[in-house]
Amino acid sequence: MRLRATLTAALPGRRDLTAGVGWTPTPQGKTDSAAVADRGVARGAGAGRLP
């Protein structure tokens, strides 16, 4: 709500800023834990490790 208020104040001529986005995201399968994601990033990070 705060973002919309800020945008409305910054763009006084715009009246099409609404609270709803018109859609709900659909979950896309399994979500890894933070620890698992961190290990995956660490394995592929660093200079010279691009695929």
QUIJOVEN-V810542 format. One record per residue. N is the residue number from 1. RES is the residue in one letter. SS is DSSP state (H for helix, E for strand, L for the rest). NEAR is the number of other ideal C-beta (glycine too) atoms within 10 Angstrom. D_FIRST is the distance of its C-alpha to the first C-alpha in Angstrom with 1 decimal. Layout:
((N & RES & SS & NEAR & D_FIRST) (N & RES & SS & NEAR & D_FIRST))
//
This chain:
((1 & M & L & 6 & 0.0) (2 & R & H & 6 & 3.8) (3 & L & H & 8 & 5.5) (4 & R & H & 11 & 5.3) (5 & A & H & 10 & 6.3) (6 & T & H & 10 & 8.7) (7 & L & H & 11 & 10.1) (8 & T & H & 12 & 10.6) (9 & A & H & 8 & 12.5) (10 & A & H & 8 & 14.4) (11 & L & L & 11 & 15.3) (12 & P & L & 7 & 16.3) (13 & G & L & 4 & 18.4) (14 & R & L & 9 & 16.0) (15 & R & L & 8 & 15.0) (16 & D & L & 5 & 14.4) (17 & L & L & 11 & 10.8) (18 & T & L & 8 & 9.6) (19 & A & L & 6 & 7.1) (20 & G & L & 5 & 10.2) (21 & V & L & 7 & 12.1) (22 & G & L & 5 & 15.4) (23 & W & L & 6 & 16.9) (24 & T & L & 5 & 17.2) (25 & P & L & 6 & 18.9) (26 & T & L & 5 & 22.4) (27 & P & L & 6 & 23.7) (28 & Q & L & 6 & 26.6) (29 & G & L & 4 & 29.3) (30 & K & L & 5 & 29.8) (31 & T & L & 8 & 27.5) (32 & D & L & 10 & 29.5) (33 & S & L & 8 & 29.0) (34 & A & H & 7 & 28.1) (35 & A & H & 8 & 31.8) (36 & V & H & 10 & 33.0) (37 & A & H & 11 & 30.7) (38 & D & H & 11 & 31.7) (39 & R & H & 12 & 35.3) (40 & G & H & 11 & 34.9) (41 & V & H & 9 & 33.4) (42 & A & H & 9 & 36.0) (43 & R & H & 9 & 38.8) (44 & G & H & 10 & 37.8) (45 & A & L & 8 & 36.8) (46 & G & L & 8 & 39.1) (47 & A & L & 5 & 41.3) (48 & G & L & 4 & 43.5) (49 & R & L & 8 & 41.7) (50 & L & L & 6 & 40.3) (51 & P & L & 3 & 41.4))
//
